[in-house]
Amino acid sequence: MFAGRVTIGGEIVRDPARDVDGSVPVAVDGEVVWVSDGQLAVYAIHKPRGVVSTAHDPQGRPTIVELVPTSRRLYPVGRLDVDTTGLILLTDDGALAHRLTHPSFEVPRTYRAKVRHPPVREGALRALREGVELEEGTTAPARAKRLATDRVELTIHEGRKRQVRRMLEAVGHPVVALERVRFGPLRLGTLQEGRYRRLTAAEVEHLRNAPAD
């Protein structure tokens, strides 16, 4: 455990006294060794700005789990930073959360950004498509499309911290507003900001088979 081989919910854990309850996946060297069982649920939420995508926040900010009134112990699937809006999932299905967030599965996420310094030119889009040099290394190629002179749609399959914001800033277009509109095969659609819905069995099955384009 001290070697950093164990993760709980995707987080490296070195404390052998760390409690686990089966609501998030426990993995060794990337392989899930324990997940919850029983009847499980997945919710899609349109996260508003200012809400943190964690189960608890020591600073007392509103959290994503507070948006779904249920007695279930739900956890977010991945994260959106506090200023980013859009699609995020909550679930008590640890195996599915692992399937959607582990880098080896390369599940795509699509974002739409309003940016500074328009217009966004082809050179910037080409750089995003080829990979952008960040502090920790070059990103994988992304799909990039200009929606308007100051708006870009970007699809990535990595999960680096604030990656989309950093990529766009690196090509000269800092983000003004950012929204995630798709996670694997699931789209945000018409779900209103701050609202949620429970996914159907068919939608959950599609997520289990992600990535999907």
C-alpha positions as CSV (number, residue, x, y, z in Angstrom):
1,M,0.0,0.0,0.0
2,F,2.8,2.4,0.8
3,A,4.2,2.0,-2.7
4,G,1.1,3.8,-4.2
5,R,-0.3,0.7,-5.9
6,V,-3.7,0.9,-4.3
7,T,-6.4,3.4,-5.3
8,I,-9.8,4.0,-3.8
9,G,-12.1,5.7,-6.2
10,G,-9.2,6.5,-8.4
11,E,-7.2,8.2,-5.6
12,I,-3.9,6.8,-4.5
13,V,-4.1,5.7,-0.9
14,R,-1.1,4.9,1.4
15,D,-2.9,4.8,4.7
16,P,-3.6,1.2,5.7
17,A,-6.3,2.4,8.1
18,R,-8.4,4.0,5.4
19,D,-12.0,3.0,5.6
20,V,-13.8,1.5,2.6
21,D,-17.5,0.7,2.3
22,G,-17.8,-0.6,-1.2
23,S,-19.4,2.5,-2.6
24,V,-16.3,3.3,-4.6
25,P,-13.9,0.9,-6.4
26,V,-10.7,-0.4,-4.7
27,A,-8.0,-1.3,-7.2
28,V,-4.5,-2.6,-7.1
29,D,-2.2,-1.7,-10.1
30,G,-5.3,-0.4,-11.9
31,E,-7.3,-3.7,-11.5
32,V,-10.5,-3.5,-9.5
33,V,-10.4,-5.9,-6.6
34,W,-13.5,-4.8,-4.7
35,V,-16.7,-3.0,-5.6
36,S,-20.2,-2.6,-4.1
37,D,-23.0,-4.9,-4.9
38,G,-26.8,-4.8,-4.8
39,Q,-29.1,-2.5,-6.7
40,L,-27.1,0.5,-8.0
41,A,-28.0,3.8,-9.5
42,V,-26.5,6.4,-11.9
43,Y,-27.7,10.0,-12.1
44,A,-26.9,12.6,-14.6
45,I,-26.6,16.2,-13.3
46,H,-26.2,19.6,-14.9
47,K,-23.7,21.1,-12.5
48,P,-24.0,24.8,-11.9
49,R,-21.0,27.1,-11.5
50,G,-19.9,27.4,-7.9
51,V,-20.8,23.8,-7.0
52,V,-17.9,21.5,-6.1
53,S,-17.9,18.0,-7.6
54,T,-17.0,16.2,-4.3
55,A,-19.1,14.4,-1.7
56,H,-17.9,16.8,1.0
57,D,-16.2,20.2,1.1
58,P,-14.2,21.4,4.1
59,Q,-14.8,25.0,3.0
60,G,-18.6,24.5,3.2
61,R,-19.3,25.2,-0.4
62,P,-22.3,23.5,-2.1
63,T,-21.5,20.0,-3.3
64,I,-22.8,18.1,-6.3
65,V,-24.3,15.3,-4.1
66,E,-26.6,17.8,-2.4
67,L,-28.4,18.3,-5.7
68,V,-29.9,14.8,-5.6
69,P,-32.2,14.2,-2.7
70,T,-31.6,10.5,-1.9
71,S,-30.5,8.4,1.0
72,R,-28.0,6.6,-1.2
73,R,-24.4,7.3,-0.6
74,L,-23.5,8.6,-4.0
75,Y,-20.1,9.7,-5.4
76,P,-19.2,11.8,-8.4
77,V,-17.7,10.1,-11.4
78,G,-14.6,12.2,-12.0
79,R,-14.7,15.9,-11.4
80,L,-15.5,19.3,-12.9
81,D,-13.7,22.3,-11.4
82,V,-15.8,24.7,-9.5
83,D,-16.2,27.2,-12.4
84,T,-17.1,24.6,-15.0
85,T,-20.7,23.7,-15.7
86,G,-22.3,20.8,-17.4
87,L,-22.7,17.1,-17.3
88,I,-21.4,15.1,-14.4
89,L,-22.5,11.7,-13.1
90,L,-23.2,10.5,-9.6
91,T,-23.4,6.8,-8.7
92,D,-22.9,4.1,-6.1
93,D,-21.7,1.7,-8.8
94,G,-17.9,1.6,-8.1
95,A,-17.1,-0.7,-11.0
96,L,-18.9,1.7,-13.5
97,A,-17.1,4.7,-12.0
98,H,-13.8,2.9,-12.5
99,R,-14.7,2.0,-16.1
100,L,-15.5,5.6,-16.9
101,T,-12.5,7.3,-15.2
102,H,-9.5,5.0,-15.5
103,P,-7.2,6.4,-18.2
104,S,-6.7,3.0,-19.8
105,F,-10.3,3.1,-21.1
106,E,-9.9,6.5,-22.8
107,V,-13.6,7.4,-22.4
108,P,-14.1,10.7,-24.3
109,R,-15.5,13.9,-22.8
110,T,-16.7,16.8,-24.9
111,Y,-16.6,20.4,-23.7
112,R,-17.8,23.7,-25.2
113,A,-15.8,26.8,-24.3
114,K,-16.2,30.6,-24.7
115,V,-12.7,32.0,-25.1
116,R,-10.8,35.3,-25.1
117,H,-8.9,36.8,-28.0
118,P,-11.2,35.9,-30.9
119,P,-11.2,34.8,-33.6
120,V,-10.0,31.2,-33.0
121,R,-7.9,30.5,-36.1
122,E,-7.1,27.2,-37.8
123,G,-3.6,27.2,-36.4
124,A,-4.9,27.0,-32.8
125,L,-7.3,24.3,-33.7
126,R,-4.5,22.3,-35.4
127,A,-2.4,22.6,-32.3
128,L,-5.2,21.2,-30.2
129,R,-5.6,18.3,-32.6
130,E,-1.9,17.5,-32.6
131,G,-1.4,17.8,-28.8
132,V,-0.5,20.7,-26.7
133,E,2.7,21.0,-24.5
134,L,1.7,21.4,-20.9
135,E,3.9,21.5,-17.8
136,E,3.7,17.8,-17.2
137,G,4.0,16.8,-20.9
138,T,2.2,16.8,-24.2
139,T,-1.5,16.1,-24.3
140,A,-3.0,13.4,-26.5
141,P,-4.5,14.7,-29.7
142,A,-8.0,16.2,-29.2
143,R,-10.9,16.7,-31.5
144,A,-11.3,20.5,-31.9
145,K,-14.1,22.3,-33.8
146,R,-14.7,26.1,-34.0
147,L,-18.4,26.8,-33.3
148,A,-18.1,30.6,-33.5
149,T,-15.3,33.2,-33.6
150,D,-15.0,32.9,-29.8
151,R,-16.4,29.4,-29.2
152,V,-14.7,26.0,-29.4
153,E,-15.8,22.4,-29.0
154,L,-13.1,20.2,-27.7
155,T,-13.2,16.4,-27.1
156,I,-10.5,14.8,-24.9
157,H,-10.0,11.3,-23.4
158,E,-7.5,12.3,-20.7
159,G,-8.3,13.5,-17.2
160,R,-5.5,16.0,-16.3
161,K,-6.3,18.7,-13.8
162,R,-8.1,21.7,-15.5
163,Q,-6.9,20.2,-18.8
164,V,-9.3,21.9,-21.2
165,R,-8.6,25.3,-19.7
166,R,-4.9,24.8,-19.8
167,M,-4.9,23.6,-23.4
168,L,-6.9,26.5,-24.7
169,E,-4.8,29.0,-22.7
170,A,-1.7,27.4,-24.3
171,V,-2.9,28.1,-27.8
172,G,-3.7,31.8,-26.9
173,H,-7.4,31.6,-26.0
174,P,-8.0,31.6,-22.2
175,V,-11.4,30.3,-21.2
176,V,-14.2,32.7,-20.2
177,A,-16.9,30.0,-19.7
178,L,-16.7,26.2,-19.9
179,E,-19.4,23.5,-20.1
180,R,-19.2,19.7,-20.5
181,V,-21.8,18.6,-22.9
182,R,-21.0,14.9,-23.3
183,F,-19.4,12.0,-21.3
184,G,-18.8,8.9,-23.3
185,P,-22.1,8.2,-25.1
186,L,-24.2,10.3,-22.8
187,R,-25.1,13.8,-23.7
188,L,-26.2,16.7,-21.5
189,G,-29.1,17.4,-23.9
190,T,-31.9,19.6,-22.5
191,L,-31.2,18.9,-18.8
192,Q,-31.5,22.3,-17.1
193,E,-28.8,23.7,-14.9
194,G,-29.0,22.4,-11.3
195,R,-31.4,19.6,-12.3
196,Y,-30.8,15.8,-12.4
197,R,-32.3,12.6,-13.7
198,R,-31.7,8.9,-13.1
199,L,-30.4,7.1,-16.1
200,T,-32.3,4.2,-17.6
201,A,-31.0,0.7,-17.7
202,A,-30.2,1.1,-21.4
203,E,-28.2,4.3,-20.8
204,V,-26.2,2.6,-18.0
205,E,-25.5,-0.3,-20.3
206,H,-24.2,2.1,-23.0
207,L,-21.9,3.7,-20.4
208,R,-20.6,0.3,-19.4
209,N,-19.6,-0.2,-23.1
210,A,-17.9,3.2,-23.3
211,P,-15.9,4.7,-25.0
212,A,-18.4,5.6,-27.7
213,D,-18.3,8.3,-30.3
